[in-house]
Amino acid sequence: MSQLITADLVDVDLTADTKEAAARSLAERMAAAGRVTDLEAFLADVAAREAQMPTGLDGGIGIPHCRSAHVTEPTLAFGRSAEGIDFGAPDGPADLIFLIAAPAGADDDHLTILSALARRLADSTFTEALRAERDPARAAALIRGETPPDTGAEETPGEQPQSAPAGSGPAPFRIVAVTSCPTGIAHTYMAAEALQRAGEEEGVDLRVETQGSAGFRRIDPAVVAAADAVILAHDVEVREKARFAGKPVVDVGVKAAINRPAALIAEAREKAAQAGTGATAEAAPKAPDTAGRAPMDEGAEGEGFGTRLRTWLMTGVSYMVPFVAAGGLLIALAFALGGYRISDAPSVAEHFAWGEAASWAALMFQTGQAAFGFLVPVLAGFIAYGMADRPGLVPGFVGGAIAVTIDAGFLGGLVAGLLAGAVVAAIQRLTIPPVLRGIMPVVVIPLVSSAVVGFLMFVVVGGPIASFQKAMTDWLGELSGTNAVLLGVLLGLMMCFDLGGPVNKVAYAFAVGGLATPTDGSLKVMAAVMAAGMVPPLGMALATTVRARLFGKAERENGKAAWVLGASFISEGAIPFAAADPLRVIPSAMAGGAVTGALSMAFGATLRAPHGGLFVVPLIGNALLYVVAIAAGTVVTAALVVLLKSRRPVEAAPAGSDTPAGDPVSA
């Protein structure tokens, strides 16, 4: 296995002037070393990660990073910029740039080394040594930990710094912390190091658990039990959160721990003091939270109900989508192999002939149908999980199963999940005698919440929802003319509004729900939704091709990848463009999506596959006209983007542009 970083992956005179150019320069070194197999696709992954959250850190550091299928082994490239490059850090440009590339299946040993580097970046001795080093080979050795800084201080790779030892005086204030980020490579470990150092400076006994890509080692339960407060610095759900039930909690994003660790420690002290005097219910919930989280209406600081509702729904949809992909594509393949009458085949458990294509088609169809049977229960269960953590799973799944039983469908699953989460959260508010706390999560909450949700779904809300679902299904089956076109416009607008966000997912889930009991109307809806979702990246790809000078170099490169992403029905391929220029890109994408959705419905195109883009054209009814609808929307989006960018003020150059500020941009 190769070293993580070598001299040929170091550029001590990086001349790039934008973060996109810096990433490309360092990525080219990775590609030349054989560690990146597809440069453009890898850079698209880097850009998509950058669009989630800036990777600039205080102290002049930029850490663009991603996990990518186009990386052969964990790799690190380093560049030093004399002028500095803006990576979005609060204190200004970065002169030390680390491009971290991890393959989709990276092994724990290499990821542990990456995490050690991330922690060491908080050490000023280490960073100053990198700024002074002129030899690429020595710089690479320093990053690998083989050459210590001049002070002789060295950290063992992968070792988690321990808290300062307690003195002979009073016991120090004790904090346990968890850090995690979406990628789990850099921010997770830098936040841990920042908290650890701040704890040492403040005289606090602070233990950190990093939940990163290298896995996580649980903090000793005895340490958790003895802690006075908890800091959760995370951008993804904290695992096994129930361990911290009843403790005063500071709940923030991971970058807050990097940028202001001392303030978080002070806040933890304040909340612990308030909890000790009964000052607030926020610091210590009145009832022990058996799920390890605050009641659902408290949320993270600054979050409104709308934000939390979106998070709950997205949690359910994100867990449902893999079932959609597996079940839907199996069903689509079954139809391609055995024809549409394969749905009438007898059970393969009773009849299966190894040499008959029809038997294999029936096997795929029946397996896909089984996967589809989980859609609504999984949706409901994980909506409830998003609201109330693990105790919400049982009533959520039960409510979702009831929604299937009474034919309440996708809408019934949504309502069941919200009801289950609300019921569990209400139970968690109750003051529970200590003797019952041990059986609450495994007996009382599942029993009571399932009974309540069952009553509500069977007797109160299930019937009206099922009636509405049936009426909507009948309406879809009878869609024709103007009604169908208007629905196509609405679905197209939703698919292109937030490019894979909550609104997009609602439209997609609505379409997929109709595939469980396919009718001509529901198949038209699925076709319109997928066609519209392909338009934003295809439109941006076309715009960067026909009017390249309107876009920066990085955007032009992203445009090449957007052709493939759009053809594959990955709306997120347009996110780098929307992030750089949302007021022009998003309306243009919505206009193109509306045109495509309307034309798809008007042409009567149908689709039985929930995903696949142009690669499932053989499974599309009226395939030629369907492609025409996609092409029309793509042209509309590209034309509007070009028009709007051509008319912008000359001083408003696009983010990442290589056109000098103030220069006119040719149309």
N, C-alpha and C positions, 0 to 999 in steps of 0.2 A: 504494500500500500504506500502511495506517495506521501511525501511530507505535506502538511497543510498549506504552507507557503514556502516558496523558494525564491531565489534572487530574480528569476525571470518574471516573477509576479509582483515585483516592486518597481515603482517609478518615483524616484526621489525628486524629479523635476516635472511634475504633472502640469501640463499647460492648458488643460480644459478650463472653460470659463462658466460652464453651467453644470448642474448636477447630472443632466442627461448625458452631456459630453464626457463627464468624468466617469460615469458608469460604463459608457461605451468603451472608453480608452482602457479601463481596467478589465472589462469583459473580453476585449480583444486579446489581451494577454492570456486570459484563461482559455480562450478558444485555441490560441496558438499552442498552448501547452497540452491540448487534447482533453481538457477538463470540462469544456462546454461543447455540446454537440451541435446546437442550433443557436447561433448568436442572436438572431432577431427574436426568436421565440423566448429566449432567456431574458433579453432586455425588456420584452413585453411583460414578463413576470415581475421583473424588478420595478417597472413603472407601475404595475397594478398594486404592488405592495406599497410603493411610495404614495400612491393616491389615497391609501387608507389612512396614513398618518405620516407627517414629516419625520425623517430619520436623522435630523440634525440634533446634536446634543451640546449643552454648555461646555465651554472649554475648547472650542474650535475643532470639534470632532463630527464627522459625517459617517454614518454606518448604513449605507444602502444594503439591503439584504433580502433574500427570498429563498423559499424552497421551490425547486423546479425539476420537472422530469427531464430537462435538457442538461442537467449537471451529472457528471459521471462519478464524482466523489467530492466530499466536503473540501472546499477550497476557499482560500482567503487571498485577495489581492490588495496591495497597499499603495496609495499615492500621496505625495506631499505637494501641496499647491503653495506657491509663493504669494499669490494674490488673494487666495481664499475663495471658496465657492459656497453659495447660499444653499443650505440644506434645510432651511426653516427653523434653525435654532434661535431661541430668544436673544442670545447675546451676540449674534452676528455670524459671518461666514466661517466655514470650516477650512482648516489647512491640512488636517490629517484625515484622509479618506480611506475607509476600509470597506471593500466590497466583499460581502460574505455570501457564498453560494453553497447551499446544501441540497443534495438530491432528495427526491421524494421519500426514499427509504434509507436515509442516512443512519449509520450505526452510532450507538451511544458513545463509544470511545472518542470519535472525532468531535461529536457535538459537545462533549464535556470539555475538550480542548478549546472549542469556540467559546463556550461559556466562561472559561477561565480568562480568555483574552478580554471578553466584554467586561468582566469585573476589574481587570487590571487597568482598563482605560480610565478609571476614576483616580488612578495613582499619578500624581503630577510628576513624580520622578521618572516614571515609565514614558509618559508622553513627551516630556522635555528631552529625554534621551533620543526618542524617535525624531524629534525636530532637529536635533544636532547631527544625527548620523548621515553621512554622505555615501557610504558604501551600501549598495543594495543587498549584498550577501549578509553583511552584519545587521542590517535592518531586519532582514527576514529571520535571522537567528534570534534577534532581540524579541521579535513578535512571538516566535516559537517558545520563548522562555529559556533558550540555551545560553544566551549572553545576558547576564544581569545588568541593570543600570549601574552607573559609576558608584552609587552608594553601596552596592553589594546586596541590596534588598532584592529578594527573589521570592516568587510565589509558586508553590507547587501547582501544576496544571490540574484543574478540576477540583481543587480543595476549597471548600466553603469556609470563609473566614469565620472564626468563632468570636463570641462576644467577649467584652472585656471582663477579666476576672473580678469577682466581688472582693472588696477590701474588707478590712477588719471592722469597719463601721457598720451603720445600718444597711440592711439588704437593699440593693439597687432596685429601681423601678424596672419591672420586667415586661417586655413586649415580645410577642411572636408576630411574624409577618409572612405574608405569601405574596410573591410576585409572579406575574404571567403576562404574556403578550401573544397576539395572534400567531406569529411565526415561531415564537419560542426559541429564538436564537440569540438575540442581542439585548433588547430592552429588558427582558426578564432578568438577566444576570447583572446588567448595569444598575438596575433599580435595587437589586439585592446588595450590591457593593456600596451604593450610595447610602442606603439605610444603615448598613453595618458600620460604616465610617462615622456617620452622624451619631449613631448610638454610642460609639466609643468616645466621641468628643463630649457627649452629654452625660456620660457616666451611666448609661442605661444598659441593662442586660437584654440584648436584642438578638433573637434567633430568627433566621430567615429560611423559608422553604421556597425554593425555586421550582415552579411547575413549568418547565421548558421542554424543548424537543428531546432532551436527553433523559426524559422521565423525571421523577421527583422522589426524594427520600423524605418520608413523613417526619415531621418534628416529633420528638419523643412525647407521648401523651402526658407524661408527668410534667414536662416543661410547659405544655399547653395549659394543663390544669393549674399550674402555679402562676401563669401570666396575669398581669394586671390589665392588659389591653391588647388589642389585635389591630394590625394594619394590613389591609388587603389592597394591594396595588396591582390592578389587573385590567386587561381589556377583553378577556374571555372569562367564562364561568370558572370560579375557583372550585377545584375538585375536593370532595369530602369536607364540605363547608360545615357540616354538622358538628365537627370537633370543637368549633369555637362558640357554640351556643351559650348564651348568657353573658358573654364577655362584651365590654365596651369595644365598639368597632369603628375604625376609620376606614371608609370604603372610597377609594379614588382610582383614577386611571394610572397606568404604569408609569407614564412620563412625569406625573406629579412626584413620585418617589425619587426620580432621577434629578429633577430640578429643584425640589424643596423638601428634602428629607427631614431637616431639622424642624420645619413647620409641622410636618405630619407627626413627629414625635411629640411636639408640644401639644398638638390637638389630641393625641392619644392620652397624654397626662391629664388634660382638661376633662375629657370624657370619663376617664376613670374616677377623677375627683367628683364629678357630678353624679356618677353612678353610686359612688360610696355614700353620698349624702342624700340620695334620692332626688337630686335636683331635676333630672329630666328622664323621660322615658326613651329618648332617642339613644342615649348612651348605653343603657341596659334595658331591653324590653321588659315590660311588666311580667310577661309570661315567658318562660324559657322557650326558645325557638327550636323545636325539635328538628327542624330542617336545616338549622345552621344559618338562617338568614333572617333579616328583619321582616316584619309583616309587609305584605305586598304594597301597601299604600305609603310606606315610608321611603323606599327606594334610595338610590344614590343621590348625593347632594346635587341639587339643581335640576333634577329630572321631574318633568311634569307627567300627568297621567297619560297624555297622548304619546309621549316618548316611551313610557313603560308598556303601554298597550301594544305599540308597534314591536317592541322587543319580544313580548310574549308571543305574539302571532308569528313573528319571524323564527322564533325558536321552534314552534310546531312545524312550520313549513320546511325549515332546514332539515329536520329529522325525517320528514315525509318524502322529500325529493329522491333519496336513494331508492326507496321502494317504488317510486314512480318510474325511475330510470330502469330498474331491474325488471319490474313487472311489465311496463309498457313496451319496452324493446323486445322482451320475450314474446309478447302477444303479437307485435308487429312482425317479427321473424316467423312466427307460426303461420300467420296469414300469407306471408310471402312464400312459404314452403308448401303449405297445404291448402291454400285458398280460403275464402271467407266462410265456407261451410265447415271448417275445422272446429268451429264452436259447438257443433252438434255431435262431435265424436264421443264415443263411450269413454268411461274412465280408463286411464292407462293402467290403473291398479288391477283392472279386470282383463284388459286386453292390451298387449304391447308386443309388436313384432319387430325384432331387431333390424330386419332387412327392409322394412317398409318406411318410406319417407313420411307417409301419413301418420304413422305412430310417433315418429319423432316430432312432427308438427303438433300433434295432440299433446305430447309431453310438454313442449314449450308453452303451448297455450294454457294448459291447466296449471302449470307452475306459475306462469305470469298472472293468471287469475287469482291464485293463492296469495301472491305478493300484493296484488291490488286489494285483496280483502283486508289488508292491514292499513290502508291509507287513512281512513277516517279515524280508527282508534289511535294510530300513531300521532296523527295531527292533534287530536284532543288530549292525549296523554302528555305530549311534550309542551303544549300550551300551558297545561296545568303545572308541569315541571318548571317552566319558565317563571310562573307566578309563585310557586310554593316549594320548589325543589323536590326532592325525592318523595315526600309524603303526597305530592299531587299526582304521582304517576298512576296509582291504583284507581282512584275515582275518575281520573281522566280517561284511562283506557276503558273502564267500565262504561262511562258516559258515551265514549266514541262507539263502542260496540252496540250500545242501545240505539244510537243514532242510525247505525246500519240496519238493525233489526226492524226499526219502525220506518225505514226508508226516508229518514231525514237528511241523508247525504252529507255533502261537504259543509253546508251551513249548519246542520245539526252538530257536526264535529266541532266547528268553531264555538258554538254556544256551549256544548258540553265541556269543552276544555276550560272556557272562562268560568263556567259555573263551578267546576271541580276546584280550580285554583282559588276562587273566592271562598268556597266552603272550607277548604283546608286552612286558608289564612284566617278565617273567622275562628276556627277551633284553636289555632295557635295563639290567639289573643287571650284565651281564657286562662285564669289563674289555676294552675294544676297542683294538687297536693304532691309533695315530693315522692310519696310512695307510689304514685301512678306514673311518674315521668318516664320510667324505664320502659313501660309497655305502650306509651303513647304512639311512637312512630310505627310499631309493628302490629298493634292490635286496635287501639282505640281510634286513631285517625283513619286508617283504612276502612274500618267497620262503619263508623258514623258517616264519614264523607261519602262512601259508596252508597249507603242507604239513602242519604239525602239527595245525591245526584240522580240515583235511580228513580226516586219519587218524582223529582222535577222533570226528568226527561220523559218518563212514561206517562205521567198524569197531567203535568202543567204545561210545559213549553214544547214537548216533542210533537204533539199532534199538529198545532199550528205551523210549526216549522216544516213538518212532513208535507202538509197540504200546500204550503208555499213552494217547496221543492218540486212537488209533482206538477203544480201549475207552471213553474218555470221550465221544467223538462218538456211538458206538452207544448209550451210556447216555442221552445227551441226546435222541437220536431216539426213545427208548422211554419218556421221562419221562411219568408220569401220577400222579394221586392225590397221596399224601402226599409222595413223593420230590420231585415238582415243587414243591410248596408249600414244603418245607423249603429247597430250593435258592433259591427266590424270597426267602425270609426272609434267608438268608445274603447274597445279592447286594444286597438292600435295605439291610442293615446296613453293608455295605462301601461302598456308594455314598454313604451319609450320614455316615460316620464322620469324614472329614477334608475334605469339601466341595471336591473337585477336587484333593486331595493324592494321595500315592502309593497308598493303599489304594483310593481311588475309581478311580484310573487303572488299577489291576490288574483290578478288576471290569469296567471298561469295555473294556479291551483283550481280556479273555477273551471278552466278548460279540462284539466286532467280529471277532475271529479266526474265530468260527463263521460269519460272513457270507460268508467266502471260499468255503466249500463248504456252502451253506445246506441245513439239514434242518428238519423241523418243530420239533425240540427246540431247535436253535440260534436259530431265529427267535423262539421263546418267551423264550429267555434275553435276547435283544436287547431285546425289548419290556419285560421286567421291569426291566432295568437302566436304560433311559431313563425309565420311569415313576417309579422310585424316585429317580433323580437330580433329577427335577423337584420333588419334595416339599419339601425344606428351604426354598427361597425362597418357594414358594407358602404353606407353613405359616406362615412368619414374616409374610408379607404379610397373611394372614387374621388372625393374632393382633394385629397392629398396627391392624387395622380394627375388630375387635370389642371390644378392650380397649386403646384408645389410651393411656389414662392410665398403663398399666404401662410405657410406653416413653418415652424422651426424645424431644425434638423431632426431632433428627437421625435417630433410629431410625424414627420415624413417616414421615419423608420417604423414607428408604431402603426402607421397606415398600411405598411406591407403585411404586418401580422394580422391586421384587422380584416383583411380579405378572408383568411382562413377562419378566424374567430367568428365572423359573421356567417360564413357558409356553414359553420357548425352549430349555429343557433346559440352563440355565447354573447349575449347583449353587453356583458361587461367589457368587451373589447373596445367599446367607445368611451369607457370611463376616463382614460388619460386625456382625451380631448375635452370631455365635459368638465373635468376638474380644472383644466387650464382656461377655459372660456365658456362657462356654463350658460351665460345669457344669450349666446349665439348658437351653441351646439345643441342644447336640450330642446328649444323650440323647433329647430330644424329637424331634429330626429323625430319629435312628436308629429310634425306635419307629414313626414314621410311614412311613419308608422300608421297614421290615420288613413292615408291613401291606400297603403297596402292592405290593411284590414278591410277597408270598404270593398276594394276590388276582389279580394279573395272571397268574401261573402257573395258579392254580385256574380262571380264566376261559378259559384257553387262548388268550390274546391273542398275536398274532405281529406282527413288525415286520421289514421288509426295509431300512429306512433307518437309518444309524448315528447320525443327529442330526436336529434339527429340532423336537423337542417336539410341541406340539399342532398345529403347522403341517403335519405330515405325517400327520395323522389319516386321510386317505383311503388311506394305504398300510398301515394297521393292520388286522389281522384281529380281529374282535369289537371294533370301535372303541368302541361304546357302553359295553360293560362295562369296557373299558380306561380310559375317562374316569371311570367310577365308581370304579375302583381308585385312580386318582390323587386323586380328590376325597376318598375315605375316608382315605388317608394324610395328606392336607393337613389335614383336620379333626382327626385324632389328634395331629399335631404341634402345631397351634395350641392345642388344648385342654390338652395337657400343658405347653406354655410358659406359658399363662395360669395354670394351676393352680400350677406351681412358682414363678412370679414373685409370685403372690398370697400365697404362704405364706412368702416370704423375710422376714428381719428388716427392720424399717423403716429401719435405718440403712444398709442395703446398697442404695443407689440405683444404678440402672444407669449405666454409663459414658455420659457425654454427656447425662444426664437433665436436664430443665429443672424437675424437681420438687425443692424445697429439701430438703437433707439432714435426716433426722430426721422429715420429714412422712410420715404414713401415706399409702400409695398405694391408692386405691380399686380394688377388683376389679370 
